[in-house]
Structure formats: structure tokens, C-alpha cells
Amino acid sequence: MRQDITIEGMGCDHCVHTIREALENLDGVTVEEVEIGRARVSFDPDAVGEEQIDAAIHAAGYESLIHRNA
């Protein structure tokens, strides 16, 4: 499953690195792209859910809005 995520509070390359690292640490998640203000990931819904992805972003200190993609 692929997800586009809007991320509030990002403003620099350090933020991009922090989000990339937080998402890469989740089992079943493949980070496709991270830019200031957004990320795109693919994930295995049998291994990880949207709630865990959202929680990882929040734990890193940012707010997220997940957009479902087909």
C-alpha cells in the first residue's frame, strides 16, 4: 500500500532526515521520498498500520495527515 503524508512543522534538511529515520525504523515500511512538508511511503499493512506510521511521525515531533493512495 502507498501513502502520501503531509507533515507540518518541517523547515530544514534536519527535519527531512529526522522523518526519514523515524519512518525507516518501522518494520514493513519503505520510504520512497521525504521532502520538507511531505513524505511518500509504501508499507505492508500486515506488518504495520497507518496508526504506527502516524505515531512515529508524532514521536519525532511533527504533525501528520495521511492521504490514502491506491
QUIWO-V770966 format. One record per pair of residues at least 24 apart in sequence whose C-alpha atoms are under 6 Angstrom apart, sorted by the first residue. I is the first residue (numbers start at 1). J is the second residue. If there is no record, write none. Layout:
i->[I & I]
j->[J & J]
//
This chain:
i->[1 & 1 & 2 & 2 & 2 & 3 & 3 & 3 & 3 & 3 & 4 & 4 & 4 & 5 & 5 & 5 & 5 & 5 & 6 & 6 & 6 & 6 & 7 & 7 & 7 & 7 & 8 & 8 & 9 & 10 & 10 & 22]
j->[42 & 43 & 41 & 42 & 69 & 40 & 41 & 67 & 68 & 69 & 39 & 40 & 67 & 38 & 39 & 65 & 66 & 67 & 37 & 38 & 64 & 65 & 37 & 38 & 63 & 64 & 37 & 63 & 62 & 36 & 37 & 56]
//
